[in-house]
Each structure stands twice: as structure tokens, then as C-alpha cells.
Amino acid sequence: MGTSGKQHVNLPIFVGSVVPVAILVVILVGFPSQAESVIDELFAALCGNFGWLFLGIVIIIAIFSLIVAVSPWGSVKLGGPDEKKQYSDFTWAAMLFTAGLGTALVVMSYIEPVMFMDSPPFGIERLSEEAFEFALVPDQFLFGFLAWLIYIPGVIAVGLALYVRRESKLRLSAACDPAIGAHSDKGLGAVIDVLGNIAVIGGISSALGLGVPIITTLIHKLTGIPEGLWLTLAVLLVWTAVFASSVFLGLDKGIKRLSTFNVYLFGAVIIFVATVNPIGDAIHLWVNSLGLMVDNFGKLAFGVNAFGENDFTQNWVVFYWAWWLTYAPMMGLFVARISRGRTVRQIIGGMMVFGALACMMCFAWFGSYSVSLQHSGAVDLVAIFSEAGREEAFYAILQTMPLAPVIEVAYIILLFVFCATSIDSTAYVLASTCVDNLMGDEQPKRWMRMTWAILLLLFTLGLVLVGGLQTLQTATVLTGLPMVAIVALLMVSCVKALRVASAAQEIDLTD
């Protein structure tokens, strides 16, 4: 359905979200070297003082989500008792999968196992047989079930607000209404929405900041065009054209078509990689990694190291939990918007199967190829990564495949579209939070979505100019910290809203 003529901009939320982002863009673009030094110090302080908070909230969310899934509350439907699913399972899964971490998945599934072979956690010797066996374990944990369950409180709370209470606002504050009451339309509600928007911007820009250098490197290798600011700007301009077309077409024709196209292309890439990576070897390493993950779950989930340092927890677990939390507002609002007619149990199950399990399989599939290249001595990926960085390591991996130029073009397209769908989905959500009188089946005005898309690209440009994984990590942890409190409010809201919805839908809670 098109946009409503009655929509009007909520200035406190719009201005409160835009101004901090604009200031950060000016600082990152205008003073990159000074920003980098501050960022390094800030990251250590955040992880050292608040790491335990991120670890704890993720476990609480997981327990909460699983209890809801197996309880009678899982039968609550987003909509009326006879509501039909708005999208087919395949389309829903495609939009879910491509909305968030697509870029990180495509790139880091190859690269992070290389990093873990070189610097394995828990005192394992680098490049030892144990390090090779453990190379896939961290990402099975970091992109697995715990990670995707982080989205559940937001999805349920927003979905109930949209399709059960029929709220006219697509916002986190409206989802928190059962917990904060009348305050959702006043100062506290606006603060929640602004903090949620800033978290979304930090998270998605970090993902785009990972994708841009990979795309420019591949274009440079294929065409000889010099890398640098102009090529980066050209990539951002092409993204602008892609998502502008999607914005014009709307949710059903824009994001839906882009997402479906990318799922088919991603499937083709998976089949292609199967021609050079024996299925049996990949499955063997994956199953072994799952066993090691279960065996080391306690250290992975709670390894804060009260005495001494734990670089793995600080640099990886805390960072990724913060990253997933920054995505919680966007995924909560977006997934709820496309989940009309589904039960709470179906949503949780779908997130775990189409989200978590799909991520785990992709990391195992692509990561095992990197491990086999290093283990066999075909390519010294660890040395390439240490000397030239992840972009050159990723290029070296693709060079080992048959028809390397073709697969490189395919990955450029894949990354382009993944980034475009991420920008489009995020701009849709951010625009929705900044307008009033937006019903569940309506879309925000096109100019508002374009405004947010452009701001996202400018912020991404700033992160790319400052450069370095540390910059992306700090932006993520800093913007993810307020989400701990907001997600706690969302869980309280879910409990209260599920009680009311289950009574209205005549669900027997004694079963």
C-alpha cells in the first residue's frame, strides 16, 4: 500500500536523530586522524567496563525467547485469529536474511576463520592442528542461535503493537507502551526512539564499512581503476541509484525484489563453491566445530576473565553482541512489519532456522574453504592477511577458484545488492520512526526514506575514511550500549502485551 497523506514529521525524533549523526559525520570526515586516536581509547574503556553487561543481557534474552516459544504465548498471532500470512515463507525468509548482516556474512565467513587460525582463543597455539579445528567455532557461536534471539523481544513487541493493538506509529516507543504507559508519547518515548535510531545507524554503517573496501578492492583488481576516495564515492553513488529505485517502487516491489534476487544469486555462489570445496570435508569440519562449540559454550558465553585479560571476549564476543544489539531496533521494526499473520512461535522458529542456522551453515561452508587452503599449504592466507589486510586475503581466496574473474564479478554484485537491501531496509525503518499516523500497512514518504539513506551513506563514508576494524568496533559498542536498557524494556512490554493478546485471542494459558 502507498503512503498516507495524513503522515507528518515528528520533529523531536527526526532532529534528535539527525543532529548527532550529522555532527559525527563532520568529525569523522573532517578530522579522521584525531577521531582515530579517541576511538582507540574509547573502545578499550567501553569493553573493559561494560563487557559483562553485554554478555549478561544476551543470555537473559535467549532464556526469555525460548520460554515464550514453548509456552502457550507462542500461539499468539500478529493480527486477528483468521489473519493470513502477508508474505510466503520463502519471501519472508529472503527479506529477513538480506535485511541485516548480509555484507558481513559474505566477507567475514571467509576471513574470520583465517584470523582465528592465526590468533585462536583460550591459549591455543597459532596454526596448530587444534587451531585449525577451532577456526570455525567462534563464528558458529557469534552468528548462531544466541545472536538471532537478540532480535526476538523487539519483533514481538513491535508486532503486537502494530497488528494487535493497531498502533498508528512504527516505533520502539510504541512497542514499549505496555511497560512505560503514557510516557511513550512524551519525553521518555522520544529518547527511546532517538537512541534506537542512533544504534541502528551505528550498526548498519559498520556493516557497510566492512563491505565498501572489499568492493573497491575487487573493482580495482578487475579494472585497474585506482583505489581511493573517488572509487569509494563512485560505489556510494551506485548504491544511491539502486536504493533510489527501490524507494520509488516501495516495500513490496523494491526490497522484496532485491532480496529475492540476492537469495538466488547467493544460492548460485554456494553451489559454485561446492565445485571446489568437497561437501564431505565441509560437513565434517562443521560437525566437529559444533561439538567444540558445545564443549566450550561456558567459556564462549561467560569468559570475562576476572583476573587478567581476555582479548577474545573483548575484541569478539562483546563487539558482536553489541553489533547484534544495534540491529535489534531495525530488525525488530522491519521483521515485525513483514510478519503480519504469523504466530510468535513461527517467528521465533523462523529466526532460528532461516536466520541462525543459515548463517551457521554459510560460515561453515565458506570458512571451511579458507581453512582447507591454509591447511593444505595452497595459499598462506594468514601471511597475506597479516601483511596486506582482509581485502587482499579475500581476493587471494577468490583467485583460487575456477573462473576467478567471473566469481569476482558475482561477489561484487552480491555485495552491492546486500548493501543496497540493508540501506533500503534501514532507511525504511528510520523514516517510519520519524513520522506520525503510520498504520501497519502503510509506508513512510519517499523523501524521508531518501534523506535517511543519504545520511547512512555519509556516515559510512566517514567510517571508511577513518578506517580500521577498531573504528567499526567502537562505533558499534558505543551505539549498542543504550540498547541494553531498551531491550530490557521490550521484554517487559512483551510479557504484558502477550497476556492481553492471549486473552483476546482466547488462548488457554494452562495448556
Buried (B, 14 or more C-beta within 10 A) or exposed (E): EEBBEEBEBBEBBBEBBBEBBEEBBEBBBEEBEEBBEEBEEBBEEBBEEBBBBBBBBBBBBBEBBBEBBEBBBBBBBBBEEEBEBBBEEEBBBBBBBBBBBBBBBBBBBBBBBBBBBBBBBEEBEEBEEEBBBBBBBBBBBBBBBBBBBBBBBBBBBBBBBBBBBEBBBBBBBBBBBBBBEEBBBEEBBBBBBBBBBBBBBBBBBBBBBBBBBBBBBBBBBBEEEEBEEEBBEEBBEBBBEBBBBBBEBBBBEBBBBBBBBBBEBBEEBBEBBEEEBEEEEBBEBBEBBBEBBEEBEEBBBBBEBEEEEBEBBBBBBBBBBBBBBBBBBBBBBBBBBBBBBBBBBBBBBBBBEBBBBBBBBBBBBBBBBBBBBBBEEEBBBBBBBBEEBBBBBBBBBBEBBEEBEEBBBBBBBBBBBBBBBBBBBBBBBBBBBBBBEBBBBBBBBBEBBBBBBBBBBBBBBBBBBBEBBBBBBBBBBBBBBBBBEBBBBBBBBBBBBBBBBBEEBEBEEEE
